[in-house]
Amino acid sequence: MQFGSKTYRADGFYDELIKADGTARPHAEKLVDYFSAMRPEQLLERQDAVDSTIVDMGISFTIYSQGDNIDRAWPLDIIPRAMPGSEWDRVESGLKQRLAALNLFIDDLYNDRRILKDKIVPAELIDSSRNYLAPCRGAKPRHGVWAHICGSDLVRDGDGTIYVLEDNLRVPSGVSYMLENRNVIKRVFPSIFRNHRVRPVSEYPSALSRMLQSIAPAEVRGKPEIVVLTPGVFNSAYFEHSYLARTMGVELVEGSDLMVDSDDCVYMRTIDGLKRVDTVYRRIDDTFIDPEAFRPDSMLGVPGMMRAWRAGNVALANAPGSGVADDKVIYSYVPEIIKYYMDEDAIIPNVPTWRCSDPKQLDHVLKNIADLVVKPANESGGYGMLVGPHATRAEHDKFRELLKADPRNYIAQPTLSLSTAPTLCDDTLEPRHLDLRPFILQGDTISVTAGGLTRVAMVKGSLVVNSSQGGGSKDTWIVEDAD
Amino acid sequence: MLSRAAERVYWAGRYLERAENTARIVQQHSQLLLDLPEEAGVGWYELIRIFGAEDAFDDDHNEQATHDFLLADTNNGTSLNFCIKMARDNIRNSRDLLPQESWENANELYQTVRKRLAQPMPGESRFEFLSDCIGRCQQINGILIGTMSHHNAYHFLTLGQRLERADMTSRIIDVAATYLQQNERLVLRYGSTLWTNVLKSVSGFQMYRQFCQPEVEGLMAIDFLLNDEAFPRAVRACMEEAKHTVAALPRNANLVRELDRVENSLPSPLPDELDGARVSKLMDSLQQQLANVHTAVVKTWFLPANTA
């Protein structure tokens, strides 16, 4: 495939838009035609237009650097990443199946513990998890749903198979960038949308609002009062917190705006006096929610919040304790979990995973560490992990020691050859690795975003897509199949 | 409206007003000292007294130290630098509620001031620097008045400004009263210069002359600054505007009462035999009452304790 004067090669990886023979995949034909007709200076001019639109719209993210918070303009590549609608339909049902099963699992763990009694998942794994929160035992959130908002990271391997790499059940972020990426691309490339049937993503804030209403305490009459709880302006995802509150038309609050009264109900302080709150979409971590129940030093939370939640007077999304299911060791059991509760096979496979808690598997990992990716069970954002093939011998040795010292806390996976898509680098299009984070909502029903947030590793050959570590993003298109 | 959001715009209003007044007072005081002989006994330390910072300021009472303290010192809660930083931070955190340009201008003011005050400022540059600060504060005020809808956020901003303004005016009168107490000979000889300076500190000289009397005289000046209903920096006018603002806010009964109390305590007409000591006492109690108004604002809107 020609892009300008240069030939684009996918370098032996699975490319989302271009087949191995260099021609466009059927769902991406028109998209590829459009961009291959552009000269390098036109591509650059469009990228400038995208960048300045992002600055004008104030789309930013915050990174921490030596104690300072720096607002950076959000990086967005001009070439959308496209997937065929029929393929997405299958992914979508897989994601729904997965979240439904995970919620049955969490509810079971905090109540009957059947799956532990049946020895499908070892009980000591749960009881030793720092994300299993004792104060949540016996709680009964509405619809039996604990993780209401889930961001699952999907990757595609060399043979085209899509895997779930991890489930983020605590406070997954990125959805505002998915929405804004689409808004920017629509502004800068209005004409390409005329030739494609791209599924819209813009209904997410309404879907989120509907879901948050559906989980409000059952006795609430009229429209439930929803708030978004943020740690504050210095948080790296503050842009998103404020974006979601604004687009849902609800208040963005900090811990000090809320209080729990002697009636165990949550109120927010307004100039009209105290106002009852029914659903809190909290964007602060579990153990910061309530200094009475967890960390006494938390300045972010609300004393008494857990009491109010346990009494059923307020809904928390996600429910505290949901994080027990996004531990990376638990991840390795998800296919069994789906089978156990749903009596179905997982529609989207897991990446094969070695559990270091098992001596045999640990042995395999220690021997083959140079070929594997090793991840700590509880970190996110790509921190604390080892990419074997890209690491030095000294780093391999360091991780061998870490694994031996705390095997429960690590898993290992083969190094996947992540798929690529054409990405504007300097003035030419080159393949760059990417992943995809769709967002799944579960209240009284389950819904999934059409696509999600595509993150791109902008450095050649790199697999690290996190925006805090130099990653970029793409607009993600689910293209309806030709009739 | 969230209490915290209301509190932020209220403080944005207060600090913006305090910054402008601080710049104005320091500027006018420098001008006054040029007109007075040393034996008049008015020095730089009077400035520290205006801001009630006697306890915090233990440095030499020379010109440089006083200016460093009142303009640059970031640990001093009344310094120009500090007020501008607080105004800017509160405006920044209220960006959803305030016009975008007010944030841009506040940020620019903050960056300029921080840069200028990072190095020692020669006395010659001070006048121009302070004029620039006053102008920029007025510009931000102009943006807010000119482009902001008159809803809750605007009301809280205005309320903060009026209370701060009344407080600043009372402090300036207080210092003038100490001049009165100090030295009768001084008052006779330089009285008019002193009171002109007092009026200029609140940009009131011109309006005083136009609407009161051409010659400047102590009691008339105090009366003008306390009781005038038309001059926007007079205490009574500030209270009237504050009452007007409060009328648009919910659950305001307590505030209306507190503001009335302040207004009723303003002596009108002023007694003929008012001396420095009595003025000083009067201003102390006025400041206490303004502090009570602030407490009532906090209790009513910022820390609501029970269900409405």
Boltz contact constraints between the chains, C-beta under 6 A:
constraints:
  - contact:
      token1: [A, 251]
      token2: [B, 2]
      max_distance: 6.0
  - contact:
      token1: [A, 257]
      token2: [B, 2]
      max_distance: 6.0
  - contact:
      token1: [A, 257]
      token2: [B, 4]
      max_distance: 6.0
  - contact:
      token1: [A, 269]
      token2: [B, 3]
      max_distance: 6.0
  - contact:
      token1: [A, 269]
      token2: [B, 304]
      max_distance: 6.0
  - contact:
      token1: [A, 270]
      token2: [B, 2]
      max_distance: 6.0
  - contact:
      token1: [A, 270]
      token2: [B, 3]
      max_distance: 6.0
  - contact:
      token1: [A, 271]
      token2: [B, 1]
      max_distance: 6.0
  - contact:
      token1: [A, 271]
      token2: [B, 3]
      max_distance: 6.0
  - contact:
      token1: [A, 271]
      token2: [B, 6]
      max_distance: 6.0
  - contact:
      token1: [A, 271]
      token2: [B, 301]
      max_distance: 6.0
  - contact:
      token1: [A, 272]
      token2: [B, 250]
      max_distance: 6.0
  - contact:
      token1: [A, 272]
      token2: [B, 308]
      max_distance: 6.0
  - contact:
      token1: [A, 273]
      token2: [B, 304]
      max_distance: 6.0
  - contact:
      token1: [A, 273]
      token2: [B, 308]
      max_distance: 6.0
  - contact:
      token1: [A, 274]
      token2: [B, 304]
      max_distance: 6.0
  - contact:
      token1: [A, 274]
      token2: [B, 307]
      max_distance: 6.0
